[in-house]
Amino acid sequence: MPELPTGCEITALTMVLDHYGYLVDKTVMASEYLPTASADRYYGADGRLYGTDMDEYFIGDPFTEGGIICGTGAIVTAADSYLSDAGSQLRALDVTGSSPEELYERVSQGQPVVVWVTIADPISGRMEYDREQFEEVFASRGNQCVVLEADE
């Protein structure tokens, strides 16, 4: 079994940090920098299902097969916390909503980009979450997080 069977997001971030010369281990990133939360869900008085914000936290444990997913907020937090501890002025930038062309432009300028993709699976389920305000989140069962990087 891989060290992080559900930790593709933090593994992708670790690859980007390596690109910039930071030789940190993905398991260190997962255990010390990735914000995590349990997958607790509950029904509110309004009858809607609520739970932890998947954008801001990795839901579950990336060291187990039971880990679920995280979004850009958790990865930006992990990146910025690590970079700050390393004494770097670099910071992560969330470019959610960028077009493929905008991402390719960044990559052509030498900036690796972490992206979430699906593996031959259209959006197959809906999760509702957020303790602060109600949101619907569409998630695919075939999610994978990868790095776009220029071929050298």
Secondary structure, 3 states (H helix, E strand, C coil): CCCCCCCHHHHHHHHHHHHCCCCCCHHHHHHHHCCEECCCEEECCCCCEEECCCCCCEECCCCCCCCCCCCHHHHHHHHHHHHHHCCCCCCCCCCCCCCHHHHHHHHHCCCCEEEEEECCCCCCEEEEECCCCCEEEEECCCEEEEEECCCC
